[in-house]
Amino acid sequence: MKQVDDSLVEKIFTRRTQKSRGEKCHS
């Protein structure tokens, strides 16, 4: 169960990082 949580957190973190990077690139 903990592994699934880690995977979910990693996915959300990656998505957030990608969004932040995209915004920075656009800027």
N, CA, C and O atoms as a GROMACS GRO file, in nm:
protein
  108
    1MET      N    1   0.085  -0.120   0.000
    1MET     CA    2   0.000   0.000   0.000
    1MET      C    3   0.088   0.125   0.000
    1MET      O    4   0.059   0.224  -0.067
    2LYS      N    5   0.197   0.117   0.076
    2LYS     CA    6   0.288   0.234   0.082
    2LYS      C    7   0.350   0.257  -0.056
    2LYS      O    8   0.370   0.371  -0.098
    3GLN      N    9   0.380   0.148  -0.125
    3GLN     CA   10   0.442   0.163  -0.258
    3GLN      C   11   0.346   0.238  -0.352
    3GLN      O   12   0.388   0.324  -0.429
    4VAL      N   13   0.219   0.204  -0.343
    4VAL     CA   14   0.120   0.269  -0.431
    4VAL      C   15   0.117   0.418  -0.398
    4VAL      O   16   0.112   0.501  -0.489
    5ASP      N   17   0.120   0.450  -0.271
    5ASP     CA   18   0.118   0.592  -0.231
    5ASP      C   19   0.239   0.663  -0.290
    5ASP      O   20   0.228   0.773  -0.344
    6ASP      N   21   0.354   0.600  -0.278
    6ASP     CA   22   0.477   0.660  -0.331
    6ASP      C   23   0.462   0.686  -0.481
    6ASP      O   24   0.501   0.790  -0.532
    7SER      N   25   0.405   0.589  -0.549
    7SER     CA   26   0.389   0.603  -0.695
    7SER      C   27   0.297   0.721  -0.725
    7SER      O   28   0.323   0.801  -0.815
    8LEU      N   29   0.189   0.730  -0.649
    8LEU     CA   30   0.093   0.839  -0.672
    8LEU      C   31   0.161   0.974  -0.645
    8LEU      O   32   0.148   1.067  -0.724
    9VAL      N   33   0.232   0.982  -0.535
    9VAL     CA   34   0.300   1.109  -0.500
    9VAL      C   35   0.401   1.143  -0.608
    9VAL      O   36   0.413   1.258  -0.649
   10GLU      N   37   0.474   1.042  -0.654
   10GLU     CA   38   0.576   1.067  -0.757
   10GLU      C   39   0.509   1.118  -0.885
   10GLU      O   40   0.559   1.210  -0.950
   11LYS      N   41   0.396   1.059  -0.920
   11LYS     CA   42   0.326   1.100  -1.043
   11LYS      C   43   0.282   1.246  -1.029
   11LYS      O   44   0.301   1.327  -1.120
   12ILE      N   45   0.223   1.278  -0.916
   12ILE     CA   46   0.175   1.416  -0.894
   12ILE      C   47   0.294   1.511  -0.896
   12ILE      O   48   0.290   1.618  -0.957
   13PHE      N   49   0.402   1.471  -0.828
   13PHE     CA   50   0.521   1.557  -0.822
   13PHE      C   51   0.576   1.580  -0.963
   13PHE      O   52   0.610   1.692  -1.000
   14THR      N   53   0.583   1.473  -1.040
   14THR     CA   54   0.636   1.484  -1.176
   14THR      C   55   0.547   1.577  -1.259
   14THR      O   56   0.596   1.659  -1.336
   15ARG      N   57   0.419   1.563  -1.241
   15ARG     CA   58   0.325   1.647  -1.320
   15ARG      C   59   0.345   1.793  -1.279
   15ARG      O   60   0.346   1.882  -1.364
   16ARG      N   61   0.361   1.815  -1.150
   16ARG     CA   62   0.379   1.954  -1.102
   16ARG      C   63   0.509   2.009  -1.158
   16ARG      O   64   0.515   2.123  -1.204
   17THR      N   65   0.613   1.927  -1.153
   17THR     CA   66   0.743   1.974  -1.202
   17THR      C   67   0.734   2.006  -1.352
   17THR      O   68   0.787   2.106  -1.398
   18GLN      N   69   0.666   1.919  -1.425
   18GLN     CA   70   0.653   1.942  -1.571
   18GLN      C   71   0.579   2.072  -1.596
   18GLN      O   72   0.615   2.148  -1.686
   19LYS      N   73   0.475   2.099  -1.517
   19LYS     CA   74   0.396   2.222  -1.536
   19LYS      C   75   0.486   2.343  -1.506
   19LYS      O   76   0.487   2.441  -1.580
   20SER      N   77   0.560   2.333  -1.397
   20SER     CA   78   0.648   2.444  -1.356
   20SER      C   79   0.752   2.467  -1.467
   20SER      O   80   0.779   2.581  -1.505
   21ARG      N   81   0.809   2.360  -1.517
   21ARG     CA   82   0.913   2.372  -1.622
   21ARG      C   83   0.850   2.434  -1.747
   21ARG      O   84   0.910   2.521  -1.810
   22GLY      N   85   0.731   2.389  -1.781
   22GLY     CA   86   0.665   2.442  -1.901
   22GLY      C   87   0.642   2.593  -1.885
   22GLY      O   88   0.665   2.670  -1.979
   23GLU      N   89   0.598   2.633  -1.768
   23GLU     CA   90   0.575   2.777  -1.745
   23GLU      C   91   0.706   2.854  -1.757
   23GLU      O   92   0.711   2.961  -1.818
   24LYS      N   93   0.812   2.798  -1.699
   24LYS     CA   94   0.943   2.865  -1.703
   24LYS      C   95   0.989   2.875  -1.848
   24LYS      O   96   1.042   2.978  -1.891
   25CYS      N   97   0.968   2.768  -1.924
   25CYS     CA   98   1.012   2.768  -2.064
   25CYS      C   99   0.934   2.875  -2.140
   25CYS      O  100   0.991   2.948  -2.221
   26HIS      N  101   0.806   2.883  -2.113
   26HIS     CA  102   0.722   2.981  -2.182
   26HIS      C  103   0.768   3.122  -2.150
   26HIS      O  104   0.770   3.211  -2.235
   27SER      N  105   0.805   3.141  -2.023
   27SER     CA  106   0.851   3.273  -1.978
   27SER      C  107   0.985   3.301  -2.043
   27SER      O  108   1.044   3.407  -2.021
   0.00000   0.00000   0.00000
